[in-house]
Amino acid sequence: MPKTNAFSWRYKEPELQEQVAGYSSMKWTKTARGQCVIFFSCLIAFSLAITAIINLPVASFIEVLAEALVLYAPLLFFVYKGHRWAVIGLMIVWAGDKSYGLYYQLTTGGSIFTIVIFLILGIGVCMRALQVENMRRKPSSTAAN
């Protein structure tokens, strides 16, 4: 069975069925929700590390930390728990965060390449988690079709 491309926003049907069937029994690192949590947790940790390493003002580090704790940590917790609304909320917060970054870079003449790449990757990870959560909520008679 060919695997879904890592950059695809949707699972192929056999992998989707495997994700739904093994939702509670698979290692959480193999589940769509687990991969979503890992992806965003790594990005948050990376952002905190970079902010600390490049000697930005303490206010910048505190801002990144506050954003991580107030916005992302609660959403990631509920994504991990399998709440569909949290996946949708995470996509909205991520798109808003990256949109602000795009606006800032465009007005200051900076590069938007990395922002666009991470926007696409983040939304893609969330879309796959949302696809699994949506399939789980379908009645069993339509889930088999």
Legacy VTK file of the C-alpha trace (Angstrom):
# vtk DataFile Version 3.0
C-alpha trace
ASCII
DATASET POLYDATA
POINTS 145 float
0.000 0.000 0.000
1.548 3.327 -1.041
1.857 5.841 1.775
0.393 9.314 1.578
2.947 11.942 0.615
4.242 13.816 3.669
3.229 17.108 2.039
-0.300 15.976 1.208
-3.159 17.649 3.045
-5.303 14.499 2.953
-4.800 10.836 3.734
-5.443 8.234 1.071
-8.454 6.068 1.899
-6.563 2.995 3.223
-4.438 5.135 5.548
-7.484 7.083 6.686
-9.274 3.841 7.569
-6.152 2.658 9.424
-6.003 5.940 11.381
-9.685 5.672 12.354
-9.551 1.947 13.187
-6.405 2.317 15.292
-7.344 5.656 16.837
-7.077 4.431 20.425
-4.595 1.600 19.934
-1.882 3.186 17.739
1.157 4.830 19.296
0.214 8.472 19.594
3.276 9.468 17.555
1.796 7.540 14.613
-1.645 9.158 14.821
-2.607 12.290 12.905
-3.405 14.132 16.129
-0.077 13.071 17.646
1.847 14.228 14.594
0.011 17.550 14.760
0.973 17.999 18.421
4.589 17.016 17.734
4.884 19.371 14.750
3.577 22.418 16.600
5.407 21.601 19.842
8.699 21.401 17.942
8.007 24.713 16.204
7.209 26.402 19.512
10.365 25.007 21.122
12.406 26.085 18.092
10.912 29.602 18.226
11.730 29.903 21.918
15.273 28.643 21.365
15.941 30.996 18.450
14.505 33.950 20.356
16.800 33.166 23.299
19.895 32.471 21.166
19.856 35.554 18.947
19.746 37.892 21.935
16.466 39.578 21.171
15.138 41.761 23.959
13.674 39.900 26.921
10.266 41.284 25.944
10.406 39.300 22.669
11.161 36.065 24.503
8.339 36.731 26.963
5.980 37.496 24.064
6.820 34.205 22.323
6.516 32.295 25.607
3.170 33.918 26.429
1.837 33.144 22.955
2.923 29.531 23.351
1.385 29.135 26.802
-1.822 31.091 26.238
-2.707 30.167 22.656
-0.925 27.053 21.538
-0.541 24.898 24.678
-4.277 24.652 25.470
-5.165 24.002 21.834
-2.469 21.341 21.495
-3.677 19.649 24.677
-7.203 19.385 23.277
-5.923 18.297 19.848
-4.054 15.511 21.661
-7.309 14.579 23.424
-9.025 14.321 20.014
-11.288 17.368 19.983
-12.291 18.441 16.486
-12.922 22.046 17.544
-9.342 22.290 18.826
-7.934 21.260 15.437
-10.074 23.926 13.763
-9.042 26.487 16.384
-5.387 25.593 15.906
-5.714 26.142 12.156
-7.331 29.541 12.725
-4.695 30.658 15.249
-1.863 29.368 13.039
-3.239 31.083 9.921
-3.707 34.324 11.868
-0.208 34.132 13.317
1.368 33.509 9.923
-0.826 36.170 8.259
0.488 38.740 10.710
4.028 37.561 9.926
3.355 37.935 6.199
1.957 41.427 6.700
4.939 42.444 8.815
7.480 41.071 6.336
5.734 42.657 3.356
5.601 46.081 5.012
9.245 45.944 6.116
10.596 44.445 2.911
11.560 41.099 4.444
11.386 37.631 2.945
8.091 35.756 3.118
9.409 32.406 1.870
9.772 30.632 5.227
6.488 32.019 6.534
4.597 30.651 3.534
6.320 27.251 3.811
5.491 26.900 7.517
1.933 28.136 6.925
1.408 25.419 4.318
3.047 22.702 6.445
1.079 23.637 9.578
-2.268 23.757 7.805
-1.462 20.449 6.083
-0.761 18.692 9.385
-3.986 20.103 10.831
-6.020 19.112 7.763
-4.977 15.478 8.119
-5.861 15.490 11.821
-9.205 17.107 10.973
-9.852 14.505 8.273
-9.408 11.727 10.848
-11.587 13.505 13.427
-14.324 14.060 10.836
-14.238 10.401 9.789
-14.463 9.290 13.422
-17.640 11.294 13.861
-19.414 9.846 10.836
-22.067 7.242 11.608
-20.628 3.749 11.185
-22.877 2.959 8.197
-21.443 5.867 6.178
-17.897 5.379 7.466
-17.781 1.977 5.749
-18.583 3.521 2.346
LINES 1 146
145 0 1 2 3 4 5 6 7 8 9 10 11 12 13 14 15 16 17 18 19 20 21 22 23 24 25 26 27 28 29 30 31 32 33 34 35 36 37 38 39 40 41 42 43 44 45 46 47 48 49 50 51 52 53 54 55 56 57 58 59 60 61 62 63 64 65 66 67 68 69 70 71 72 73 74 75 76 77 78 79 80 81 82 83 84 85 86 87 88 89 90 91 92 93 94 95 96 97 98 99 100 101 102 103 104 105 106 107 108 109 110 111 112 113 114 115 116 117 118 119 120 121 122 123 124 125 126 127 128 129 130 131 132 133 134 135 136 137 138 139 140 141 142 143 144
